[in-house]
Amino acid sequence: MNSAITFTKELEKDGRLPFLDVLVTRKLDGTLGHSVYRKPKHTDRYLHATSNHHPQQKAGVIKTLFSRAERVSDAESLPAEKKHLNRAMRNNAYDNAFIRRAVRKREPDNKRKEKPAAFALLPYVKCTTDRITRILSKENVVTRFGTVKKLKDIFPSAKYRLPPLLTERVYKVTCSCGGSYVGQTERAIETLIKEHKTSVKNKQRRRSAVAGHIMSEPGHKIDFEYTKALAKKQY
């Protein structure tokens, strides 16, 4: 057996064993029951009713949760699961009428639908997008909805990014003659540039190829201030 392959096991606790999003329960008669499993830290926070999303998206969240309940739960646990979902949806500001409409079973439409002429992705703006959707539907254009702004567009990234001259490992310096020197280093580029400058100043040909070029071509000048980081080192 390949040593890189590892296995884990989980033992049942109080006759229960979670598997993915299903909680399997061993009953007294030896049969197995099944219900929806949620992690202990689950918060029941879903897309809020007051959020700026199209009603179809909100209804889709509710419908998906109730559909999962019916697929996963057995007959004994299904009523409790539906009661839990109704309470969770009300805590997310949905009223009972909206919840009922979202989970209502609809008769399948046996009519052959015409192939859409096109699809349009629109940012959802209450009232405005609805009007545009009705106009497009007359031309057989199916609309999909997104948000105007996402949280990542509002809040800056908390991750600090180091300057390229401290993180990249391949760099280039350019000479006044138009030639350039491309180097690679395991250290910060800024550190190596300082060493190149020292070697040029002290005319240390053997310590720096850049210094060697300057000594061989009098009058040439290296633009150290415009050192460019090219890429990270590839291993």
Buried (B, 14 or more C-beta within 10 A) or exposed (E): EEEEEEEEEEEEEEEEBBEEEBBBBBEEEEEEBBBBBEEEEEEEEBBBBEEEBBBEBBBBBBBEBBEBBEEBBEEEBBEEBBEBBBEBBEEBEBEEEBBEEBBEEEEEEEEEEEEBEEEBEBEBBEEEBBEBBEEBEEEEBEBEBEBEEEEEEEEEEEEEEEEBBEEBBBBBBBBEEEEEBEBEBEEBBBEBBEBBBEBBEEEBBEBBEBBBBBBEEEEBEBEBEEBBBBEEEEE
